[in-house]
Amino acid sequence: MTGAAGEGPVLWALAVRETEDGDVIAEVIIEVGEEDYGALAVDAWESGFVSSAGDAPVTTGVVRVRENRVAGLVLVGGRQVWEPFPAIEASPGWLSAAAEGGALVTLVPPGTWPHLAALPPDRRADAFESGLEEAQDRGMVLRGVVTVEML
């Protein structure tokens, strides 16, 4: 999902991933523009996020869900709120996984998916995954496990 430049996150994506032990985890992947990235990275670090080099720790962050839509990411003890525009519809599978164990939030640097929207729909998923893997390999991804608050 996209938002206007300077108004917060540019891209929010929801995923459900299976762990090595067969559990499922809800994931929120966020890419912001250059003008917002520094502030989001500081907020994430202050909330306990770490580089993608290791396992994601449990953080003080909270993902708010209202009427089955992801409405925002709350960081720094509630002082910073990042909201998608518009709120993102969450699938029943994502909501179920989030209710079980919170959500993994993955923050990627600006430019991770520069031309994703211009690709044909059948190529977007592969481009999305390869962009995410490349950012992880470069150590540019911040991750943390957050609480999911159903409002």
TIDREN-83951 format. One record per residue: x, y, z of N, C-alpha, C in turn; residue in three letters; residue number from 1. Coordinates in Angstrom, 2 decimals, m for minus. Example, Ala and Ser with C-alpha at 12.3 -4.5 7.8 and 13.67 -1.06 7.14 Angstrom:
! residues 2
     n.u     n.v     n.w    ca.u    ca.v    ca.w     c.u     c.v     c.w residuo num
   13.19   m5.69    7.80   12.30   m4.50    7.80   13.20   m3.30    7.80     ALA   1
   12.85   m2.25    7.08   13.67   m1.06    7.14   12.90    0.03    7.87     SER   2
This chain:
! residues 151
     n.u     n.v     n.w    ca.u    ca.v    ca.w     c.u     c.v     c.w residuo num
    0.85   m1.18    0.00    0.00    0.00    0.00    0.90    1.23    0.00     MET   1
    0.42    2.27   m0.58    1.26    3.46   m0.68    0.64    4.63    0.03     THR   2
    1.47    5.54    0.41    1.04    6.80    1.00    1.81    7.91    0.32     GLY   3
    1.38    9.14    0.49    2.06   10.27   m0.13    3.41   10.50    0.53     ALA   4
    4.38   10.98   m0.23    5.71   11.25    0.32    5.60   12.23    1.48     ALA   5
    6.37   11.95    2.52    6.38   12.83    3.67    5.24   12.57    4.64     GLY   6
    4.33   11.69    4.29    3.20   11.40    5.18    3.35   10.06    5.88     GLU   7
    4.53    9.48    5.84    4.74    8.22    6.51    5.11    7.12    5.54     GLY   8
    4.88    5.88    5.93    5.32    4.76    5.11    4.82    4.81    3.67     PRO   9
    5.68    4.41    2.77    5.38    4.38    1.36    4.78    3.03    0.99     VAL  10
    5.32    1.95    1.57    4.84    0.61    1.25    4.66   m0.19    2.53     LEU  11
    3.49   m0.76    2.70    3.22   m1.71    3.77    2.76   m2.99    3.11     TRP  12
    3.31   m4.11    3.53    2.90   m5.41    3.01    2.71   m6.36    4.18     ALA  13
    1.70   m7.21    4.09    1.44   m8.22    5.11    1.76   m9.59    4.54     LEU  14
    2.36  m10.44    5.37    2.69  m11.80    4.94    2.48  m12.75    6.11     ALA  15
    2.25  m14.00    5.79    2.23  m15.06    6.80    3.34  m16.01    6.40     VAL  16
    4.29  m16.21    7.31    5.44  m17.06    7.02    5.44  m18.27    7.95     ARG  17
    5.89  m19.39    7.41    6.04  m20.59    8.22    7.46  m20.66    8.75     GLU  18
    7.60  m20.92   10.05    8.92  m21.04   10.65    9.48  m22.44   10.42     THR  19
   10.75  m22.63   10.76   11.38  m23.93   10.57   10.70  m25.03   11.37     GLU  20
   10.10  m24.68   12.52    9.44  m25.70   13.34    7.96  m25.86   13.00     ASP  21
    7.51  m25.25   11.91    6.14  m25.45   11.44    5.12  m24.46   11.96     GLY  22
    5.51  m23.55   12.84    4.59  m22.52   13.31    4.42  m21.46   12.21     ASP  23
    3.40  m20.64   12.34    3.23  m19.53   11.41    3.37  m18.22   12.18     VAL  24
    3.88  m17.22   11.49    4.03  m15.91   12.09    3.50  m14.85   11.14     ILE  25
    2.79  m13.89   11.70    2.31  m12.75   10.92    3.49  m11.78   10.75     ALA  26
    3.61  m11.22    9.56    4.70  m10.28    9.30    4.14   m9.02    8.67     GLU  27
    4.70   m7.89    9.07    4.43   m6.59    8.46    5.75   m6.09    7.90     VAL  28
    5.78   m5.79    6.62    7.00   m5.31    5.97    6.75   m3.87    5.55     ILE  29
    7.66   m2.98    5.95    7.46   m1.54    5.70    8.68   m0.93    5.03     ILE  30
    8.44   m0.19    3.96    9.48    0.61    3.31    9.00    2.06    3.31     GLU  31
    9.86    2.96    3.74    9.51    4.38    3.73   10.44    5.13    2.78     VAL  32
   10.07    6.36    2.47   10.90    7.21    1.63   12.09    7.77    2.39     GLY  33
   13.02    8.33    1.64   14.25    8.90    2.21   13.95    9.91    3.33     GLU  34
   12.93   10.74    3.13   12.65   11.80    4.10   12.16   11.27    5.44     GLU  35
   11.65   10.05    5.49   11.13    9.48    6.72   11.99    8.36    7.31     ASP  36
   12.92    7.83    6.53   13.65    6.65    6.96   14.45    6.86    8.25     TYR  37
   15.15    7.97    8.35   15.97    8.22    9.54   15.14    8.21   10.81     GLY  38
   14.00    8.89   10.77   13.13    8.94   11.95   12.57    7.57   12.29     ALA  39
   12.15    6.81   11.26   11.61    5.47   11.52   12.69    4.55   12.08     LEU  40
   13.90    4.62   11.54   15.00    3.77   12.03   15.33    4.10   13.48     ALA  41
   15.38    5.36   13.84   15.64    5.75   15.24   14.52    5.25   16.14     VAL  42
   13.28    5.45   15.73   12.14    4.96   16.52   12.23    3.45   16.72     ASP  43
   12.59    2.73   15.66   12.69    1.27   15.73   13.81    0.85   16.68     ALA  44
   14.99    1.45   16.55   16.11    1.12   17.45   15.71    1.39   18.90     TRP  45
   15.08    2.52   19.15   14.68    2.87   20.52   13.61    1.94   21.06     GLU  46
   12.92    1.24   20.18   11.89    0.28   20.60   12.42   m1.14   20.70     SER  47
   13.70   m1.34   20.37   14.31   m2.65   20.53   14.54   m3.45   19.27     GLY  48
   14.31   m2.87   18.09   14.58   m3.55   16.83   16.09   m3.72   16.65     PHE  49
   16.48   m4.74   15.87   17.90   m4.98   15.60   18.09   m5.21   14.11     VAL  50
   19.37   m5.22   13.71   19.72   m5.53   12.33   19.27   m6.95   12.01     SER  51
   19.04   m7.20   10.74   18.54   m8.51   10.31   19.54   m9.62   10.49     SER  52
   20.73   m9.32   11.00   21.77  m10.34   11.13   21.41  m11.47   12.08     ALA  53
   20.54  m11.22   13.05   20.20  m12.25   14.01   18.70  m12.45   14.12     GLY  54
   18.32  m13.25   15.11   16.89  m13.45   15.37   16.26  m12.14   15.81     ASP  55
   15.01  m11.96   15.47   14.30  m10.74   15.85   13.91  m10.81   17.33     ALA  56
   14.25   m9.78   18.10   13.87   m9.77   19.51   12.44   m9.29   19.71     PRO  57
   11.90   m9.58   20.86   10.62   m9.00   21.25   10.90   m7.54   21.60     VAL  58
   10.07   m6.65   21.08   10.28   m5.21   21.26    9.11   m4.59   22.02     THR  59
    9.20   m3.29   22.22    8.10   m2.54   22.84    7.09   m2.06   21.81     THR  60
    7.32   m2.38   20.54    6.42   m1.94   19.47    5.06   m2.64   19.52     GLY  61
    4.09   m1.97   18.93    2.71   m2.49   18.87    2.15   m2.22   17.48     VAL  62
    1.55   m3.23   16.89    0.79   m3.03   15.64   m0.68   m2.96   16.04     VAL  63
   m1.33   m1.90   15.64   m2.75   m1.73   15.93   m3.59   m2.24   14.76     ARG  64
   m4.61   m3.05   15.10   m5.53   m3.58   14.10   m6.93   m3.13   14.49     VAL  65
   m7.61   m2.48   13.56   m8.97   m1.99   13.80   m9.85   m2.51   12.67     ARG  66
  m10.91   m3.21   13.04  m11.87   m3.75   12.06  m11.16   m4.56   10.98     GLU  67
  m10.27   m5.45   11.41   m9.53   m6.34   10.52   m8.60   m5.62    9.54     ASN  68
   m8.21   m4.41    9.89   m7.28   m3.63    9.07   m6.11   m3.18    9.94     ARG  69
   m4.89   m3.34    9.40   m3.72   m2.83   10.10   m3.77   m1.31   10.00     VAL  70
   m3.84   m0.67   11.17   m4.04    0.78   11.23   m2.80    1.55   11.63     ALA  71
   m1.78    0.87   12.17   m0.59    1.61   12.53    0.43    0.79   13.30     GLY  72
    1.65    1.32   13.35    2.76    0.77   14.12    3.12    1.81   15.16     LEU  73
    3.06    1.41   16.42    3.35    2.32   17.53    4.73    1.97   18.07     VAL  74
    5.61    2.97   18.14    6.97    2.77   18.60    7.32    3.74   19.73     LEU  75
    8.44    3.52   20.35    9.00    4.37   21.40    7.99    4.60   22.52     VAL  76
    7.47    3.51   23.04    6.55    3.60   24.17    5.30    4.40   23.89     GLY  77
    4.85    4.41   22.64    3.63    5.12   22.28    3.83    6.54   21.82     GLY  78
    5.07    7.01   21.80    5.31    8.40   21.39    5.34    8.59   19.88     ARG  79
    5.59    7.52   19.11    5.65    7.63   17.66    4.69    6.64   17.02     GLN  80
    3.84    7.12   16.15    2.89    6.25   15.46    3.09    6.42   13.95     VAL  81
    3.26    5.28   13.26    3.40    5.25   11.81    2.16    4.58   11.27     TRP  82
    1.46    5.25   10.36    0.18    4.73    9.87    0.19    4.55    8.36     GLU  83
   m0.33    3.41    7.90   m0.48    3.24    6.46   m1.67    4.07    5.98     PRO  84
   m1.62    4.49    4.74   m2.77    5.20    4.19   m3.07    4.62    2.82     PHE  85
   m4.21    4.01    2.69   m5.23    3.72    3.70   m4.81    2.53    4.57     PRO  86
   m5.58    2.27    5.63   m5.32    1.10    6.47   m5.36   m0.16    5.59     ALA  87
   m4.59   m1.18    5.97   m4.44   m2.37    5.13   m5.34   m3.50    5.61     ILE  88
   m6.11   m4.04    4.71   m6.97   m5.20    5.01   m6.08   m6.40    5.33     GLU  89
   m6.31   m7.01    6.49   m5.55   m8.20    6.90   m6.36   m9.45    6.60     ALA  90
   m5.71  m10.45    6.06   m6.39  m11.72    5.74   m6.73  m12.46    7.03     SER  91
   m7.69  m13.36    6.97   m8.00  m14.18    8.16   m6.77  m14.96    8.64     PRO  92
   m5.94  m15.44    7.72   m4.72  m16.16    8.11   m3.74  m15.27    8.86     GLY  93
   m3.58  m14.03    8.39   m2.68  m13.09    9.06   m3.23  m12.77   10.45     TRP  94
   m4.52  m12.50   10.53   m5.12  m12.17   11.84   m4.97  m13.33   12.82     LEU  95
   m5.16  m14.55   12.35   m5.03  m15.73   13.20   m3.59  m15.88   13.70     SER  96
   m2.62  m15.74   12.80   m1.21  m15.85   13.19   m0.83  m14.74   14.16     ALA  97
   m1.33  m13.53   13.94   m1.04  m12.40   14.83   m1.63  m12.61   16.22     ALA  98
   m2.81  m13.20   16.28   m3.45  m13.45   17.57   m2.67  m14.48   18.38     ALA  99
   m1.97  m15.37   17.69   m1.21  m16.43   18.36    0.09  m15.92   18.95     GLU 100
    0.81  m15.04   18.25    2.14  m14.69   18.73    2.63  m13.31   18.37     GLY 101
    1.73  m12.37   18.14    2.17  m11.05   17.74    2.56  m11.03   16.28     GLY 102
    3.43  m10.10   15.91    3.83   m9.98   14.51    5.31   m9.63   14.43     ALA 103
    5.94  m10.13   13.41    7.30   m9.74   13.07    7.18   m8.50   12.20     LEU 104
    7.88   m7.44   12.57    7.90   m6.23   11.73    9.28   m6.15   11.09     VAL 105
    9.29   m6.00    9.78   10.51   m5.91    9.00   10.54   m4.54    8.34     THR 106
   11.57   m3.75    8.65   11.72   m2.41    8.09   12.86   m2.45    7.08     LEU 107
   12.57   m2.06    5.84   13.57   m2.08    4.78   13.93   m0.65    4.40     VAL 108
   15.14   m0.45    3.86   15.56    0.90    3.50   14.86    1.40    2.24     PRO 109
   14.86    2.71    2.06   14.28    3.30    0.85   14.95    2.72   m0.39     PRO 110
   14.15    2.53   m1.43   14.67    2.04   m2.70   14.76    0.53   m2.80     GLY 111
   14.23   m0.19   m1.82   14.27   m1.65   m1.88   13.45   m2.16   m3.06     THR 112
   12.34   m1.50   m3.36   11.48   m1.91   m4.47   11.19   m0.70   m5.35     TRP 113
   12.20   m0.20   m6.10   12.00    1.05   m6.84   10.96    0.99   m7.95     PRO 114
   10.77   m0.16   m8.58    9.88   m0.23   m9.73    8.83   m1.32   m9.58     HIS 115
    8.50   m1.69   m8.35    7.59   m2.79   m8.11    6.23   m2.56   m8.78     LEU 116
    5.69   m1.37   m8.63    4.36   m1.09   m9.18    4.34   m1.13  m10.71     ALA 117
    5.48   m0.90  m11.34    5.54   m0.88  m12.80    5.64   m2.28  m13.41     ALA 118
    5.92   m3.27  m12.57    6.04   m4.64  m13.09    4.68   m5.25  m13.36     LEU 119
    4.64   m6.21  m14.28    3.38   m6.95  m14.48    3.01   m7.68  m13.19     PRO 120
    1.73   m7.79  m12.89    1.31   m8.42  m11.63    1.91   m9.81  m11.37     PRO 121
    2.13  m10.59  m12.40    2.66  m11.94  m12.21    4.15  m11.96  m11.85     ASP 122
    4.83  m10.83  m11.92    6.26  m10.74  m11.59    6.51  m10.03  m10.27     ARG 123
    5.48   m9.44   m9.68    5.67   m8.63   m8.46    6.12   m9.44   m7.25     ARG 124
    5.53  m10.61   m7.04    5.88  m11.41   m5.86    7.35  m11.80   m5.88     ALA 125
    7.85  m12.24   m7.04    9.26  m12.61   m7.14   10.17  m11.41   m6.93     ASP 126
    9.81  m10.28   m7.52   10.62   m9.06   m7.36   10.60   m8.60   m5.90     ALA 127
    9.46   m8.72   m5.25    9.33   m8.34   m3.84   10.27   m9.20   m3.00     PHE 128
   10.23  m10.51   m3.17   11.08  m11.43   m2.40   12.56  m11.19   m2.68     GLU 129
   12.94  m11.00   m3.93   14.35  m10.81   m4.24   14.86   m9.47   m3.67     SER 130
   14.03   m8.42   m3.71   14.41   m7.14   m3.10   14.60   m7.26   m1.60     GLY 131
   13.72   m8.00   m0.95   13.82   m8.21    0.49   15.08   m9.01    0.83     LEU 132
   15.34  m10.07    0.09   16.54  m10.89    0.34   17.82  m10.07    0.14     GLU 133
   17.85   m9.25   m0.90   19.03   m8.43   m1.16   19.27   m7.44   m0.02     GLU 134
   18.21   m6.79    0.47   18.35   m5.86    1.59   18.82   m6.59    2.85     ALA 135
   18.31   m7.80    3.08   18.75   m8.59    4.24   20.22   m8.96    4.10     GLN 136
   20.63   m9.39    2.92   22.01   m9.78    2.70   22.97   m8.62    2.93     ASP 137
   22.53   m7.40    2.64   23.37   m6.21    2.85   23.32   m5.74    4.30     ARG 138
   22.50   m6.39    5.15   22.40   m6.00    6.55   21.63   m4.70    6.75     GLY 139
   20.74   m4.37    5.82   20.03   m3.10    5.84   18.62   m3.19    6.42     MET 140
   18.23   m4.37    6.90   16.88   m4.58    7.38   16.85   m4.55    8.90     VAL 141
   15.87   m3.87    9.47   15.65   m3.88   10.91   14.44   m4.75   11.20     LEU 142
   14.53   m5.56   12.26   13.43   m6.46   12.59   13.16   m6.46   14.08     ARG 143
   11.90   m6.69   14.39   11.49   m6.85   15.78   10.12   m7.50   15.85     GLY 144
    9.89   m8.23   16.92    8.58   m8.83   17.15    7.79   m7.87   18.02     VAL 145
    6.57   m7.59   17.60    5.72   m6.62   18.30    4.43   m7.30   18.77     VAL 146
    3.80   m6.65   19.71    2.47   m7.07   20.16    1.46   m6.60   19.12     THR 147
    0.41   m7.36   18.93   m0.68   m6.94   18.06   m1.87   m6.61   18.94     VAL 148
   m2.35   m5.39   18.79   m3.47   m4.89   19.59   m4.69   m4.80   18.70     GLU 149
   m5.69   m5.65   19.01   m6.94   m5.64   18.24   m7.87   m4.62   18.89     MET 150
   m8.18   m3.55   18.18   m9.02   m2.48   18.72  m10.46   m2.67   18.35     LEU 151
